[in-house]
Amino acid sequence: MFIVFTLYPILMSYVYSFYRWNGYGPLEEFIGFDNFIETVYDPVFWNAFKNNFIFMVVLVCVQVPLALVLALILNASWLKGSAFYRAIYFLPVVTTTAVVGLVMRFIFGAYKGLVNEVLIKLGLLDKPVDWIGSIDTALLIVIIVGIWKSFGMKMIYWLAGLQSLPKEIYEAAKVDGATAFHQFRFITIPLLLPVGSVILLLSAVNALHVFDLVKAMTEGGPAFATDMVDLYIYRYAFSSAGEARVGFASSAGIFYGIAVLFISLILGGLVKLTGGKSSPGH
């Protein structure tokens, strides 16, 4: 199963990238590195790459620390009904992304959209705004929805890390007169650093692949303002407007895969760097 559905397609994508091929018939027209050269010089590809990078940076910088704050609250012994709140915040994670995207199109829609209705009634807007139909706001809305959709998973990661910390250290710190802030600063943060590095790595890599949400919400529009590399590859591989270009799509996928690998190696180095620094400060 792994060979047929994973390994073979990956290997063949490298082969396809050297051909001008529409996905049907034998591989006949060998063009060498022409597909890669076209990818490098295509401004639409780099626009999609830029959008992907912005999505990743904003999502990680906003979602990861907010998820930690919420995990600290949900892990507190004084909070009643924490299991209920955990389920509520985790619910978007198990919701189908395509369904979420379609629902959000109505919520942020210009015509009788829920967001516009609420903002107009509050007096914050004079007239409806096409949130996902405007170049200025479409990417921001996609990022907000992306943060909300996967927020619960990061929260669970942080909770798992917090609940694995030895309670004896906190009890000893209390005996020594450490305040809650000092416990967080000198015990929680150092002990959570390795876990946080892994969460950062997983969040960044997952954020670089956001095809389903964008496809359902905006399909890359308006004017490629929310276009992502996964969607860019999909358009060329399974084009409904003109002939498909599987060879070119394969080259774009390989190029982007190398970029993702490079980012993963950088973040993976961070994980290794912090792996041995898990002892609390003095």
N, C-alpha and C positions, 0 to 999 in steps of 0.2 A: 504493500500500500504506500509506504513512504517512497519507494523508488519510483513507482508509477505516477503518483500524484504530487510529489514534491521535488525529488532529486532530478528526475527526467525533465520536467518543465524548466527547471532552473538552468540545467546544462543546455537545453535546446534554445533557450532565450539568447544565450551567447552566440549560438550558431545563426539564429535568425537575424541577429543584429548586423551581420555582414552581408545580408541579401536584401534586395528590393522584392518584398514578398507581401501578398495581401491575405495570407492565411489559407489559401486554397491551392492545390496542385503541388507539384515538385518545386524544390529550391533550384532555380536555374540562373537567375541574374545576380551574380556575385559583384558587389560594389565596394568591398573592403571597408574602410573606415568612413565612408561618405555619410552614413546615418549618424555617426558620432559627431562628425564635423557640423552637420546640419543642426543637431541638438545644441551644440555649444554656441552656435551663432543665431539661435532662435530666441528673440526677445520674449516671446510668450512663455517659453520654458523657464526663463530666468524670473519672469514675473510670478509664475506659479511657485518657483523655488523661494522667492522672497516672501510670498504670502505664507507658505509653509513655515518658514523660519520665524516670521512674526507671530504666527499662531502658537508655535512651540514656546518661544521665549515668554510671551505674555501669559500663556496658560501655566507654565511651570512657576513663574515668578509670583503669580496670584494664587494659584490653586494649592501649591505645596505648603506654604506657610499658613494659609487659612485653614487647610485641613488639619494641620498640627494644632492650631488653636482650638478648633472644635473637638479634636481627639482628647486634648487635655481636659476640656470641660466634661465630655462624656465619660472620661475615665475617673473623674472625681468621685470620691466616696459619698459626698453630700448630695449628689444629683439623684433625684428620684425618677424612675421610669426611663433610665438610660437605654435599655434594650429597645424601647419603643422609638426613641429618637434615632438610634442607630439604624433601625429598619427604614424609617422615613427618609433619612439622608442617603441610604444605600439603594433605595427603590429606583432612582433613575438609571443606575448602572445596569440593572437587569431588564430595563425597558428596551425594546427594539429600537435601534438608532434610526432606522428608516422611518418608523412611526413617529418618533420624536421630531425628526426633521419636518415631516409633513404637518404635524400639529403646530410647530413653531412658525411655519409659513402663515398659518391663520392667525396666530397670536400676535405676530409682528406685522401682519398685513396692513396695507393702507386703508382698505375698505372694511370698516367695522371690526378692525383688529382689537383684541383685548387691551393691549398696551396703549394704543391710541385712545380708546374709549376712557380708560382710567386717567390718563394724563390730561385729556380735555376736560373731564369732570373736575379734576383738581385745579384746573386753571393754568396748568403748566404748558399747554399747547393751545394754539388758536385754531389749527386745522390739522387733519391727519397727516402723518409722515410715513412715507413708504420706506420703512427701516431696512428691509432686505432688497429693496429695489433701487437704492441710492448708492452710488459709488463711495460716498463719504461715510456711510454707516454700515454697509453690508458686512464687511469683514469683522467689524467690532461685534455685531450681533452674533455672527457665527462663533466668535471666540467666547462670548458670554455663554452661549448655549453649550459649547464644548466644555467649558469649565463646570457648568452645572451638571452635565451628563456624566462626567467621570469623577466628580468630586468625592462621591461616597467611597470609591475604591481607594483613593489616597487616604481618606479618613481611616479606613480599615487597616491599611498598612501601618499608619502611625499608632493606632490602638494596639495592634499586635506588638509593635516595638515597646510601647509604654508598659504593657502588661507583662512583658518579659524582663523588665528591670527588677533587680533584687530589692525587696522591701527593707531588708536589714540595713542597707546603706542609708535609707531615708530615716529610719528609726534612730540610727546612730547620730545622724546629722541633727535631728530634733533634740536629742539629749545634749548635744554640744551647743545648742542654742541657735541653730541655723534657721533663718526665716524661710518662708515659702519661695521668695524670690531667689535667695541664695541656693536653696535646694535645686531650683530650676536652672540657675546659671551654672552651678558647679557640679551638679550630679546628672540632671536629666539631659541637658544638652550634650555633654561629653559622651554619655552612654548611648545616646540616640544618634550620634554622628555617623556611625557605620550604616545604620538602618536608613537614615536620611539620605545618604549617598546613593543607596540602592533605589530608594523611592525617586530620587532625582533622575537617575538613569532610566528607570522604567517610564516615568512621566514624559521625559523628553523623547524617547524612542517612539512611544505610543502616539504622542502628539504629532509626529512627523507623518503619520498615516491617518488621514481624516477623511477618506473618500466617501464613506456612506453618509455621514452627516451633511457634507457639502452637496453631494449629489441630490439628496432629498430636499434640502433647503433652498439652494440657489442655483445648482448645476454650474457653478463657477461664475455666474453673472453677479451684477450687471457689468458688462464690458470687461470680463475677466478679473473683476475686483476681488472675487473670492476664489479664484482658480487655484487648485492645488496640484502638485505633481502627479499624484495618483489619478486624479481626474483627467489631467493632461494625457497621461499614458492611455487611459481608458478610451478617450475620444479617438485616438489614432488606431488603437488595436481593434476597437469595435465600432468604427465610425458608421453612423447612419446617414451621413451627408457626404456622398462620394465613396471612393474605394478605400477600404481599410488598409492601413500600413503597419502590419505586424512587425516587420523588420525595424522600422523607425521607432515604434513603441518599445520594442525590446532594447534598443540602444539607449533610449531615454530612461528606461527602468534600470538598466545596468549603471548608467551614469549616476542616477539618484541613489541607487543602492550603495555605491561606493561612498557617496557623500554621507549617507546615514551611518555607514560603517565607521567612517572617520570620526563623526560626532560621537558615536558609541564608544570608540576607543579612547577618546579624550575623557568622556565621563566615566568610563571604566577605570581609567587611570586614577581618577578622583576617588573612586570606590576603594581601590587598593591602597591609595595614600592614606585614607582615613580608617582603613580596616584595623590597623594596629593601635589606633588612638581612642580606645573605648574606655580607658580608665578615667574615673572622675577626677576633677582638679582638686587641689588642696586649698 
